[in-house]
């Protein structure tokens, strides 16, 4: 289900749903989704023998380059650097 389908099912406009979500959570839908995806990505990257591009796809990013940019923005380092951290 995509955002448009969700709005259609709820019978509201995308502008209304976006505004309501932000007023209730203080996050835009996109920001909230990215944070959730990155939490899952961090969990996956802590496992041995994972490929970063596979993790990106698994958590919903269709482009590896965009995943890397978002990861660095929220986590503070590129995913490859994070992958080499000791836990």
C-alpha positions in Angstrom: 0.0 0.0 0.0 1.3 3.4 -0.9 0.5 6.8 0.6 -2.2 7.6 -2.0 -3.9 4.3 -1.3 -3.8 5.0 2.4 -5.4 8.4 1.9 -8.1 6.9 -0.4 -8.9 4.2 2.2 -9.2 6.7 5.0 -11.2 9.1 2.8 -8.8 12.1 3.4 -6.5 14.2 1.2 -2.8 13.7 1.3 -2.3 17.2 2.5 -4.7 16.6 5.5 -3.0 13.3 6.4 0.5 14.8 6.2 -0.5 17.8 8.3 -2.3 15.6 10.9 0.7 13.2 11.1 3.1 16.0 11.6 1.0 17.7 14.3 0.7 14.5 16.2 4.3 13.2 15.9 6.4 16.3 15.1 7.8 14.3 12.1 6.9 14.5 8.5 5.8 11.2 7.1 9.0 11.0 5.0 11.2 11.7 8.0 9.4 9.2 10.1 9.6 6.5 7.4 13.3 7.2 6.9 14.0 7.0 10.6 12.2 3.6 10.8 14.0 2.3 7.8 17.4 3.3 9.2 16.7 1.6 12.6 16.1 -1.6 10.6 19.2 -1.0 8.5 21.3 -0.5 11.6 20.1 -3.9 13.0 20.9 -5.6 9.7 24.3 -4.0 9.4 25.3 -5.3 12.8 25.1 -8.9 11.4 28.1 -10.5 9.8 28.4 -10.8 6.1 25.8 -8.4 4.9 26.2 -6.3 1.8 25.2 -2.7 2.2 23.2 -2.5 -1.1 21.2 -5.5 0.0 20.4 -3.9 3.3 19.3 -0.7 1.4 16.9 -2.7 -0.8 15.6 -4.7 2.2 14.6 -1.7 4.1 12.9 0.0 1.2 15.5 2.2 -0.6 15.5 1.5 -4.3 18.7 3.4 -4.9 21.9 2.7 -2.9 23.3 6.2 -3.4 20.2 7.8 -1.8 20.3 5.2 1.0 23.9 6.2 1.7 23.0 9.9 1.8 20.1 9.4 4.1 22.1 7.0 6.3 24.9 9.5 6.7 22.4 12.3 7.5 20.7 10.4 10.3 23.5 8.2 11.6 26.5 10.6 11.1 28.6 8.3 8.9 28.3 6.4 5.7 26.9 2.8 5.9 30.2 1.3 4.9 32.0 3.0 7.7 29.3 1.9 10.1 29.7 -1.6 8.9 33.3 -1.6 10.0 32.5 -0.4 13.5 33.1 -2.9 16.3 30.0 -3.6 18.5 
